[in-house]
Amino acid sequence: MTDPFFRSNVAGIDRVSFDVGLRTHMQSVFGYMAGGLAITGLMAWVVANTALAGIIFGSPLRWVVMIAPMGFIMVMNFRMQTISVGGLRGLFWAFCAVMGLSMGSIFLFYTNASVARAFFITAADFGAMALWGYTTKRDLTGFGSFLMMGVFGLFIAMIVNIFLMSAMMQWVVSIAGVAIFTGLTAWDTQRIKQTYAESYGAEANDKMAVFGALRLYMNFINAFMFLLRLTGDRRN
């Protein structure tokens, strides 16, 4: 007969092992994301403060840096199963760098103080929602599905406003954008937590960490950009 105390002790050990692995996994996710934001911020600052600003935004090259990030995302998704972990990391860092090139324009249109203000407000909101998403016992699936519908509605509204050029609609879209992508942070954090499993192996979990970082990175960038449009002070 198997000792029931032994069984419960093994279960306890397994649980401890799982919790340690999960914490390490989440640290990797947020580590990748923070590194990506640092690369993006550095590249954006370099572009805005060097001759690169004129080279990129004064020529058709601006369309390349605007479209290129989508290409990186597509390659990462399509090659997830075949690419190595190192290759996937490289694509992620390259994606973040190209995003920085395209975001260099914000320093040309907005004051440094308003950019910094929007960044720190976004960081505070992001941290609070990520913590809630990680700790809450509530299933956020329905919440996330509703927010994803909001993303599509937001995209349509932005296209419509290209033709209407309504300041009021832009204000409403910006508020909705901040709310939607901040909320998606909690949903994605919970999804990343729930999809982790030791049995997947180190390589699979490393790839999942990179993709989790990509989702959170995009939530942060989108919330930041909408908040900047809402509160940013334009240069004279």
C-alpha positions in Angstrom: 0.0 0.0 0.0 1.3 3.5 -0.9 1.6 5.8 2.0 -0.9 8.7 1.7 1.5 11.1 3.4 4.1 10.2 0.8 1.6 10.9 -2.0 0.7 14.3 -0.6 4.3 15.2 0.0 5.2 14.4 -3.7 2.2 16.5 -4.7 3.5 19.3 -2.6 7.0 19.0 -4.1 5.5 19.0 -7.6 3.5 22.1 -6.8 6.5 23.9 -5.5 8.5 22.9 -8.6 5.6 24.2 -10.8 5.4 27.5 -8.9 9.2 28.1 -9.3 9.0 27.3 -13.0 6.1 29.6 -13.5 7.8 32.5 -11.7 10.9 32.0 -13.8 8.8 31.8 -17.0 6.9 35.1 -16.1 10.2 36.8 -15.2 11.5 35.8 -18.7 8.3 37.2 -20.3 8.6 40.6 -18.5 12.4 40.6 -19.0 12.0 40.2 -22.7 9.3 42.9 -22.8 11.3 45.4 -20.7 14.4 44.8 -22.9 12.3 45.3 -26.0 10.9 48.6 -24.7 14.4 49.7 -23.8 15.7 49.0 -27.3 12.7 50.8 -28.8 13.1 53.8 -26.6 16.8 54.0 -27.3 16.4 53.7 -31.1 13.6 56.3 -31.1 15.8 58.8 -29.2 18.7 58.2 -31.5 16.6 58.8 -34.6 15.1 62.0 -33.1 18.4 63.4 -32.1 20.6 62.6 -35.2 20.5 63.0 -38.9 18.5 59.7 -39.1 15.3 61.7 -38.6 15.7 63.5 -41.9 16.9 60.4 -43.7 14.0 58.3 -42.6 11.1 60.8 -42.4 12.2 62.9 -45.3 12.2 60.1 -47.7 10.1 57.0 -48.8 12.1 55.1 -46.2 9.5 56.1 -43.6 7.1 53.7 -45.2 9.6 50.9 -44.9 10.1 51.4 -41.1 6.4 51.8 -40.6 5.5 48.5 -42.5 8.6 46.4 -41.5 7.4 45.6 -37.9 4.3 43.8 -39.3 6.7 41.7 -41.5 8.7 40.7 -38.4 5.5 39.6 -36.6 4.4 37.5 -39.6 7.7 35.8 -39.8 7.8 35.1 -36.1 4.3 33.5 -36.2 4.8 31.5 -39.4 8.2 30.1 -38.3 7.5 29.5 -34.6 7.6 25.7 -35.0 10.8 25.6 -37.0 12.9 28.5 -35.9 15.3 28.1 -33.0 14.9 29.9 -29.7 17.9 32.1 -30.5 16.5 33.0 -33.9 13.2 33.9 -32.4 14.8 36.1 -29.8 16.9 37.8 -32.6 13.7 38.5 -34.6 12.1 40.0 -31.5 15.0 42.3 -30.8 15.1 43.3 -34.4 11.3 44.0 -34.4 11.7 46.2 -31.3 14.6 48.1 -32.9 12.6 48.8 -36.1 9.6 49.9 -34.0 12.0 52.4 -32.4 13.0 53.7 -35.8 9.3 54.3 -36.7 8.5 55.8 -33.3 11.4 58.4 -33.5 8.8 60.8 -34.9 7.1 61.2 -31.6 10.0 63.2 -30.3 9.7 65.5 -33.3 6.0 66.2 -32.7 5.7 66.1 -28.9 7.7 67.7 -26.1 10.1 65.4 -24.2 8.2 66.2 -21.0 4.9 65.0 -22.4 6.5 61.8 -23.8 8.0 61.0 -20.4 4.7 61.8 -18.7 2.7 59.5 -21.0 5.3 56.7 -20.6 5.3 56.7 -16.8 1.5 56.8 -16.6 1.3 53.9 -19.1 3.9 52.0 -17.1 1.9 52.5 -13.8 -1.4 51.4 -15.5 0.4 48.5 -17.2 2.0 47.3 -13.9 -1.3 47.4 -12.0 -3.3 45.5 -14.7 -0.5 42.9 -15.2 -0.5 42.3 -11.4 -4.2 41.9 -11.4 -4.2 39.6 -14.4 -1.6 37.4 -12.7 -3.2 37.2 -9.2 -6.9 37.3 -9.9 -8.9 34.0 -9.6 -11.5 35.4 -12.0 -11.6 33.9 -15.5 -10.9 36.8 -17.9 -11.8 34.9 -21.1 -15.0 36.8 -21.6 -13.4 40.1 -20.7 -10.6 39.5 -23.2 -13.0 38.5 -26.0 -15.0 41.7 -25.4 -11.8 43.8 -25.6 -10.7 42.1 -28.8 -14.0 43.1 -30.4 -13.2 46.6 -29.2 -9.9 46.5 -31.0 -11.7 45.8 -34.3 -14.1 48.6 -33.6 -11.2 50.9 -32.7 -9.5 50.1 -36.0 -12.6 50.8 -38.0 -13.2 54.1 -36.1 -9.6 55.2 -36.9 -10.0 54.5 -40.6 -13.3 56.4 -40.7 -11.7 59.3 -38.9 -9.0 59.6 -41.5 -11.7 60.9 -43.8 -13.8 62.8 -41.2 -10.8 64.3 -39.4 -13.0 64.9 -36.3 -11.1 66.1 -33.2 -13.9 64.9 -31.0 -13.8 61.4 -32.6 -10.0 61.3 -32.2 -10.5 62.2 -28.5 -13.0 59.4 -28.0 -10.9 56.9 -30.0 -7.8 57.8 -27.8 -9.7 57.2 -24.6 -11.1 53.9 -25.8 -7.6 52.9 -27.0 -6.0 53.5 -23.7 -8.8 51.5 -21.9 -8.8 48.6 -24.3 -5.1 48.0 -24.4 -4.7 48.5 -20.7 -7.4 45.9 -20.2 -5.8 43.5 -22.6 -2.7 43.6 -20.5 -4.6 41.8 -17.7 -6.1 39.3 -20.1 -2.8 38.5 -21.8 -1.0 38.2 -18.5 -3.5 35.6 -17.3 -3.3 33.7 -20.7 0.5 33.6 -20.4 0.3 32.3 -16.9 -2.3 29.6 -17.8 -0.5 28.3 -20.9 2.8 27.6 -19.1 3.5 23.9 -18.4 6.7 22.3 -17.4 5.9 19.3 -19.6 6.3 21.5 -22.7 10.1 21.6 -22.2 12.5 24.5 -21.9 12.6 25.3 -25.7 8.9 25.5 -26.1 8.4 27.5 -23.0 11.2 29.9 -24.0 9.4 30.4 -27.4 6.2 31.0 -25.5 7.9 33.6 -23.3 9.1 35.5 -26.3 5.5 35.5 -27.8 4.1 36.5 -24.5 6.5 39.4 -24.3 5.5 40.4 -27.8 1.8 40.6 -26.8 2.5 42.6 -23.7 4.9 44.8 -25.6 2.2 45.6 -28.2 -0.3 46.3 -25.5 2.1 48.8 -23.8 3.1 50.5 -27.0 -0.5 50.9 -28.2 -1.7 52.2 -24.8 1.2 54.6 -24.7 0.6 56.0 -28.2 -3.1 56.6 -27.5 -2.4 58.2 -24.2 0.3 60.4 -25.9 -2.2 61.5 -28.5 -4.7 62.3 -25.7 -2.4 64.2 -23.3 0.7 65.1 -25.3 1.9 68.7 -25.7 2.9 69.4 -29.3 6.0 71.3 -30.1 5.6 74.8 -31.5 
